[in-house]
């Protein structure tokens, strides 16, 4: 039956008549859904009878067919209650995917009922205000600026490239997807998971049972949608599953990753990732498995990253494609002049980009030393141009292949599956442009730019800031103490508020994002307001409540030993400090909630960090206390 189904409609292969003819051949496709992406990265989903789509085809692309309102999407301070109408405009420039409901079988065809998911833009008062539009307009701006720049100024080390022959600027973009999978009833042991990761027992291990089946079916499903999967494999975390008496795999707690080919259309790259998440969740669910894309679903083990790859190329009028990041001689230089400017712009302006990458408490829970998640604004190029290397401890690293210059790109390691990929990519290309403009107009050679990128904290530079280093080939986590990291690369934010505060303190870097007119000041303020609202509400109504419930779960155990009594006394004191008010002293949980209510975010942020640290210490102390109690 699967061979008879239509899984996607490729961009540009069909006009109106072709699409309608294709749909007529698949009567099991009964609905259309326009998929707009709000500023939080949420996608709209509605069921529109296919009859209406066929009758009013042009209206779907003119924003006349479907509307929503501000209460349905995250467009804070833009689509307000008294000005809420948002029109949804279908996008014909990317692939359309068909989503099948295998629980609803069409009686006439015997096939599952399908819905065409058409990526779309959100239009409010004549302005596009959604994440996809931000990315589209940002890339169009960067393309215009870059073509003008490269035809106006000579570029050192790239004299052999006929920039006046550029037809298009191509934004090569791709993402990877990590996720945790487990059997729904599994009660995992954090200690066993942590030990397994430290022993590296799960790296590239063989998948078994329903996990293997789900992975294979997922790859087949993504291939059917034209996504050209490169591999699926186990990641760092997990424990070995067990087999029950009937031969079924049980007690599954594993981390997996799926990679697929990059796209030359950044919008398509974002759409592909959204579709991959949907397919993964549905396929694994059919196999009796839960999937989590949270950045840090389990404590003390690796979180889920979504490494984002970005590059930039030029398509000449003769059809030839040139990677603008790659040097003329791959064995002599790491990067071209444009390549050095690309990474310098992203790193210099990352304080403005960071809130769009890490916008939740969950995201910051992942960004901690020791779990292959970056904490410092720093890059790695490799120890020498002749031998490419891969440093997994830095924020954004150079990916290169000596024999394949077209593969030269950068990998951002801080993003997670719930990062808004569209805006994150837009920010990277906008800030990269800032660095490229400096690199080209400065007249510096690649060697001179490499020296500036490799500066020491105390060195002054023409573009990069004094007081910090931007390149490191060492292990950031093991070769430096936290104090040394902070001194060399700048102290990283620990909470959503610290991230926003740092952004607001760097107005020129915000202007680097907003000068294009694609990511406007209004949109930046809307995004910041929305993540601050979520941070505050989640802290007050979920995180603090979870801490209070955890404190109540720690019970005094029967003991006669003086050591046990001493340990319990210390545990009790820490429980009181965290969660019990006294006449003369309020606990941390209470003070945190009061700080949030009064919008004293400096205090709330500091208390959040203190609460997390003391709770982690308490959990460890109670584990030791409990293990030392022997039952009679």
Protein Blocks (a to p, Z undefined) as FASTA:
>chain_A
ZZmpcfbdcehkacfklmmmmmmmmmmlmbdcdddddfkopacdddddfklmmmmmmmmm
nopmbccdfklpccehklgfklmbccddddfkbccdddddfkbccfklopacdddddddd
ddeehiacbfklmmmmmmmmmmmmmmmmmmmpccehilmpcfklpfbdcddddddddddd
ddfklccdfklmmmmmmnopmgopacehjllmmmmmmmmmmmmnonopabdcddfbdcdd
dddfkopaehiacdddddddddfbfklmmmmmmmmmmmmmmmmmmnopacdfbfblbghi
acdddddddddddddfkopacdfkbcfblmlpmbdfklmmmmmmmmmmmmmmmmmmmmcf
klmmmmcghilpafbdcddebjbfklccddfkbfbdcdddfklmklgccddfkbcfkbcf
klmmmmmmmmmmmmmmmmmmnopafklmmmmmmpcfklccfkbcghiafbdfbdfklmpc
fklmmmmnopadfbfklmmmmmmmmmmlmmmmmmnomagfklmmmmmmmmmmmmmmmmmm
mmmmmmmmmmmmpccdddfbfklmmmmmmmmmmmmmmmpccfklccfklmmmmmmmnopa
klmmmmmmmmmmmmmmmmmmmmmmmmmpccZZ
